[in-house]
């Protein structure tokens, strides 16, 4: 009886994980697109961290279907433009929406 209940619980858990593990969010067409967008976001953020001219902690990055949206604050137009250029250089980026505000 114990083995049967344990087995039933394990099968139920696997079924739940299988159906919810591939859930797609934010109106994307597939789980693969969500993974691609997450990868793009991570690559853009790491480029910001590597670049001394961009304050990575002041700029937020979101990606949806290959479109990167930048928001937050920059100290100059140069920093704002550099952030957009770094984002455009990431593989898989289709476009960049630069909503960074300049605040000295």
Buried (B, 14 or more C-beta within 10 A) or exposed (E): EEEEEEEEEEEEEEEEEEEEEEEEEEEBEEEEBBEBBEBBBEBBBEBBEEBEBBBBEBBBBBBBBBBBBBBBBBBEEEBBBBBBBBBBEBEEBEEBEBEBEEEE
